[in-house]
Amino acid sequence: MTLPAAPLETLLERIASALERLAPPPAPPVDLNAADAFVFFAEDNRLVPVPQVNRVALPLLQGVDRVRDILVANTRQFAGGFPANNALLWGSRGMGKSSLVKAVHAEVAASLPADDPARLILVEIHRDDIPSLPNLLTQLRAAMHRFILFCDDLSFDHDDAAYKSLKAVLDGGIEGRPPNVILYATSNRRHLMPRDMIDNERSSAVNPGEAVEEKISLSDRFGLWLGFHACDQQTYLAMIRGYVEHYQIEIDEADLVREANEWAVTRGGRSGRVAWQFVQDLAGRLQHRLE
């Protein structure tokens, strides 16, 4: 039976409309010169510029000298068009992992020649958007700029298959990672997996060795492992003194040490985050603006 021409055209239009709704929307055009940092939103496949990045200056980050120098050197290599590694910053909470990534980006980007068309751009991707990484790489591959993809607090839980997408992007696939893209991730876990998850794989898998290797091999895709460990009292006080000097907060040294130690006791430990929170409290009590 042959359908009349008009109903057939209507049917085809309906099919085409349905396919358009199912297909992912094309990435809207973005001006990569609009900012030095962007956030990627997977739901509509777009990059949103960040006019003012929330970060601290690199010299204010105390107690991380070795990892700071390694990450700066790796970033300078990448910004200069030379080979560089993906980096995993792992370790204790509040010790400046994400702050270091943002500070290093600012430091290296500011050191590039003003007339260099290939700018260094920071792109944040949320942990839940990892499966959409191939779409993002498609946008960035043809650009002249160099991009640091930044994923903060990266980890994977039970029955989470997103790590397979990340493995393919880091070190696999036909196209591979674009040469103008590098990935910096932070995590509290060195292997990006909870310890009980690894132990369960060992106890329940038919071949425990292979099962565990499949889970933890993701971290092997990062050429740099930079460890952050809990700080001692000397480093904790050095962090606070650095902030106090930078923001020109006037306080007696003995009072500063006493109050800083009391603050650490109330928080149950010392870290860069605890040091910054103390400085915020101190500045507020002294009615001093942190500008």
C-alpha positions in Angstrom: 0.0 0.0 0.0 1.4 3.4 -1.0 0.9 6.3 1.4 -0.3 9.6 -0.1 2.5 12.2 -0.5 1.2 14.6 2.1 0.9 12.1 5.0 4.3 10.6 4.1 6.0 14.0 4.3 4.3 14.7 7.7 5.5 11.3 9.0 9.1 12.0 7.9 9.0 15.4 9.5 7.8 13.9 12.8 10.6 11.2 12.6 13.2 13.9 11.9 11.9 16.0 14.9 12.1 13.0 17.2 15.6 12.3 16.2 16.7 15.9 16.7 15.2 15.7 20.3 17.2 12.5 21.0 20.5 13.7 19.5 22.7 15.8 21.9 22.5 19.5 21.1 25.5 20.9 19.3 27.9 22.8 21.5 27.1 26.5 21.5 29.9 28.8 20.2 32.1 30.0 23.0 34.7 32.8 23.0 37.8 31.2 24.5 39.3 34.6 24.8 36.6 35.7 27.2 38.4 34.4 30.3 41.3 32.4 31.6 39.1 29.8 33.2 35.8 28.0 32.3 33.4 25.5 33.8 32.0 22.7 31.6 28.3 21.9 32.0 27.6 18.5 30.4 23.8 18.8 30.3 23.9 21.3 27.5 27.5 20.7 26.4 28.8 24.2 27.0 31.7 26.1 28.5 30.9 29.0 30.8 33.6 31.6 31.4 34.7 32.4 35.0 35.6 36.1 35.2 37.1 35.8 38.7 38.7 32.5 39.9 38.5 31.8 43.6 42.2 31.2 44.4 45.1 32.3 46.5 48.5 33.4 45.4 51.2 30.7 45.0 53.6 32.1 47.6 50.8 31.8 50.3 50.7 28.0 50.0 53.1 26.8 52.7 54.3 23.3 53.4 53.9 22.0 49.8 57.2 23.2 48.4 58.3 19.9 46.7 55.0 19.1 45.1 54.5 22.8 44.1 57.8 22.9 42.3 57.0 19.6 40.4 53.6 20.8 39.3 54.9 24.2 38.3 57.6 22.5 36.2 55.2 20.1 34.6 52.7 23.0 33.8 55.5 25.1 32.2 56.5 22.2 30.0 52.9 21.8 28.9 52.4 25.5 28.3 55.5 25.6 26.2 54.3 22.9 23.9 56.5 20.2 25.3 55.6 16.8 26.7 54.0 16.8 30.2 52.1 14.4 32.4 48.6 14.2 33.8 48.8 14.8 37.5 46.9 13.3 40.5 47.1 15.3 43.7 46.1 13.0 46.5 46.2 13.0 50.3 45.0 14.7 53.4 41.9 16.9 53.4 42.4 20.7 53.5 46.1 20.6 52.6 45.8 22.8 49.5 45.4 20.3 46.6 42.8 22.3 44.6 44.3 25.6 45.7 47.7 24.5 44.3 46.2 23.6 40.9 44.5 27.0 40.6 47.5 28.9 41.9 49.9 27.1 39.5 47.7 27.8 36.6 47.6 31.6 37.4 51.4 31.6 38.0 52.3 29.9 34.7 49.6 31.7 32.6 50.9 35.1 33.8 54.5 34.2 32.8 53.6 33.5 29.2 54.4 36.2 26.6 51.6 38.7 26.1 51.7 38.2 22.3 51.5 34.4 22.5 48.2 33.4 20.9 48.2 30.0 22.6 46.9 30.9 26.1 46.8 28.5 29.0 43.2 28.0 30.1 41.8 26.2 33.1 38.6 24.2 32.5 36.8 22.7 35.5 34.8 19.5 34.9 32.6 18.1 37.7 33.0 14.6 38.8 29.5 13.6 37.7 30.3 14.8 34.2 33.2 12.5 33.6 31.3 10.4 31.1 30.9 13.6 28.9 34.6 14.1 28.6 34.8 13.0 25.0 32.3 15.7 24.1 34.4 18.3 25.8 37.6 17.1 24.1 35.9 17.4 20.8 35.4 21.1 21.4 39.0 21.6 22.7 40.9 19.5 20.2 40.8 22.1 17.3 41.5 25.2 19.5 44.9 26.8 19.4 45.0 27.3 23.2 46.3 24.8 25.8 43.9 23.5 28.4 44.3 22.2 31.9 41.2 20.0 32.7 40.6 20.3 36.4 38.5 17.7 38.3 38.3 18.3 42.1 37.6 15.6 44.6 37.7 12.8 42.1 36.8 9.3 43.4 34.6 6.4 42.4 32.3 4.2 44.5 30.8 0.8 44.2 29.1 0.0 40.9 30.4 3.3 39.4 31.5 2.7 35.8 32.4 6.3 35.1 36.1 5.4 35.8 36.1 3.4 32.6 35.3 6.6 30.6 38.2 8.4 32.3 40.6 5.6 31.6 39.8 5.7 27.9 40.3 9.5 27.8 43.6 9.4 29.7 45.4 6.6 27.9 43.2 4.9 25.3 40.8 5.2 22.4 41.6 5.7 18.8 42.1 9.5 18.9 43.7 9.6 22.4 44.0 12.7 24.5 44.5 15.9 22.4 48.1 17.2 22.7 46.7 20.6 23.8 44.9 19.1 26.8 46.2 17.8 30.1 44.2 16.6 33.2 44.9 17.6 36.8 42.7 15.8 39.4 42.6 16.0 43.2 41.4 13.2 45.5 41.7 12.1 49.1 42.4 8.5 47.8 45.6 7.6 46.0 43.9 4.9 44.0 40.6 6.8 43.6 38.7 3.9 45.1 37.6 3.3 48.7 39.7 0.7 50.5 36.7 -1.5 51.3 35.9 -1.6 47.6 39.3 -2.9 46.8 39.2 -5.4 49.6 35.7 -6.6 48.5 37.1 -7.2 45.0 39.9 -9.3 46.4 37.6 -11.5 48.5 34.7 -12.0 46.0 36.2 -12.1 42.5 37.0 -15.3 40.6 40.4 -13.9 39.9 41.1 -11.4 42.7 44.3 -10.0 41.2 42.8 -9.1 37.9 39.7 -7.6 39.5 41.8 -5.3 41.7 44.1 -4.3 38.9 41.1 -3.3 36.8 39.9 -1.0 39.6 43.1 0.6 40.6 44.8 0.9 37.2 43.0 4.2 36.6 45.5 6.0 38.9 48.3 4.6 36.8 47.2 6.7 33.9 48.4 9.8 35.8 52.1 10.2 35.2 52.5 12.4 38.3 51.4 11.3 41.8 51.8 14.2 44.2 51.1 13.4 47.8 49.8 15.8 50.4 50.2 14.9 54.1 48.9 16.3 57.4 51.0 19.2 58.5 52.9 19.6 61.8 52.6 22.6 64.1 55.5 24.4 62.6 54.1 24.3 59.1 50.6 25.2 60.4 51.9 28.3 62.1 54.0 29.2 59.0 50.7 29.1 56.9 49.0 31.5 59.4 52.0 33.8 59.5 52.1 34.0 55.8 48.4 35.0 55.6 48.8 37.5 58.5 51.8 39.2 56.8 50.2 39.2 53.4 47.0 40.8 54.6 48.9 43.1 57.1 46.9 41.9 60.1 48.4 43.4 63.3 48.6 41.1 66.2 51.2 40.2 68.9 53.2 37.1 68.0 52.5 35.3 71.3 48.8 36.0 71.0 48.8 34.7 67.4 50.5 31.4 68.3 48.3 30.9 71.4 45.0 31.6 69.5 46.1 29.6 66.4 46.9 26.5 68.6 43.6 26.9 70.4 41.8 27.0 67.1 43.5 23.8 65.9 42.4 22.0 69.1 38.8 23.0 68.5 39.0 21.7 65.0 40.7 18.4 66.0 43.7 18.9 63.8 45.9 21.1 61.6 45.7 21.7 57.9 45.9 24.5 55.4 42.1 24.8 55.4 42.1 25.1 59.2 44.8 27.8 59.0 42.8 29.8 56.5 39.6 29.5 58.6 41.5 30.8 61.7 42.8 33.8 59.7 39.2 34.6 58.6 38.0 34.4 62.1 40.9 36.5 63.4 40.4 39.2 60.7 36.7 39.3 61.5 37.3 39.8 65.2 39.9 42.5 64.5 37.5 44.1 61.9 40.2 43.8 59.2 39.2 43.2 55.6 40.9 40.5 53.6 41.5 42.4 50.4 
